[in-house]
Amino acid sequence: MTEASSMVTINLDGVDVQVPDDDNLIEAAARHGNEVPHYCYHPKLSVVGNCRMCLVEMGMPLKDRGTGEPVLDEDGQQKIGWMPKPVIGCATQVAPGMHVKTDSQVVM
């Protein structure tokens, strides 16, 4: 975490957590006791993303394109637009409202 970074809220495996806005998903998960397996990532080196060991599921809250209002499900909860395929955690920066699954069947 740098001096200029601020905190954002993401949903990590169903739990809302605060992480620095300059974290990638490997670092953010590690701060909260979730290890994302990785091989080629090191925080002091540039991100290559070749090994694909750090795959996670990632989604963002859906908003109506016309109005910008949240899209809600039948229970009144905001729907999450999950990416169709897993993403690499080493090259994915956190963003406010992001949802991440590190232990799903897709990434196991």
Long-range contacts (C-beta under 8 A, 24 or more apart in sequence): 8-94, 8-95, 8-96, 9-96, 9-97, 10-94, 10-95, 10-96, 10-97, 10-98, 10-99, 10-100, 11-97, 11-98, 11-99, 11-100, 12-100, 12-102, 13-100, 13-101, 13-102, 13-103, 19-94, 20-94, 21-93, 21-94, 21-96, 22-93, 23-93, 23-94, 24-89, 24-90, 24-91, 24-92, 24-93, 24-94, 25-54, 25-56, 25-58, 25-87, 25-89, 25-90, 25-92, 25-94, 25-100, 26-54, 26-89, 26-90, 28-94, 28-100, 29-56, 29-89, 29-100, 29-102, 34-102, 34-103, 36-89, 36-102, 38-89, 38-90, 40-90, 41-89, 41-90, 47-90, 47-91, 49-88, 49-90, 49-91, 52-88, 54-88, 54-89, 54-90, 55-86, 55-87, 55-88, 55-89, 55-107, 56-86, 56-87, 56-88, 56-89, 56-92, 56-100, 56-101, 56-102, 56-107, 57-82, 57-83, 57-86, 57-87, 57-100, 57-101, 57-104, 57-106, 57-107, 58-82, 58-83, 58-86, 58-87, 58-92, 58-98, 58-99, 58-100, 58-101, 59-83, 59-98, 59-99, 60-95, 60-97, 60-98, 60-99, 61-97, 61-99
